[in-house]
Amino acid sequence: MSAEYIALMNVAARIARQAGDLVYAGRRNGAGTVQTKSSATDMVTEWDAASEQLILQQLGLERPDDSLIGEEGTQIVGTSPYTWFVDPIDGTTNFLQLEWLCNFDRRLHRRRTHRRRSLSSRNT
């Protein structure tokens, strides 16, 4: 494993822990504000939005040249070959029902002409 790959995974893990702590603490105090997007089953909670903003803010500080795409609509074009795809709570329905079968999902893709590598970490 390259040093660059390890450094990127460490960034992802550190930020995921921060977002997870935020969501856990918030959810313990209730579901908070819940809105629907495209349908009644396509929900977004205040914790989706807050954790996505935390992740995007931290990535912007630590990886300012990378592109960022957030599930709730953020799109920032960077100059590096890396793009982070952020969907902090993958499984909002389960999250709302306190089943805790949701994932924190960040994906990183590096643009290459002949090969693409994806870095993904999921924590339940």
Summary of the structure (lengths in Angstrom):
residues: 124
radius of gyration: 14.9
end to end distance: 24.4
largest distance: 48.1
contacts: 343
relative contact order: 0.17
helix: 39%
strand: 29%
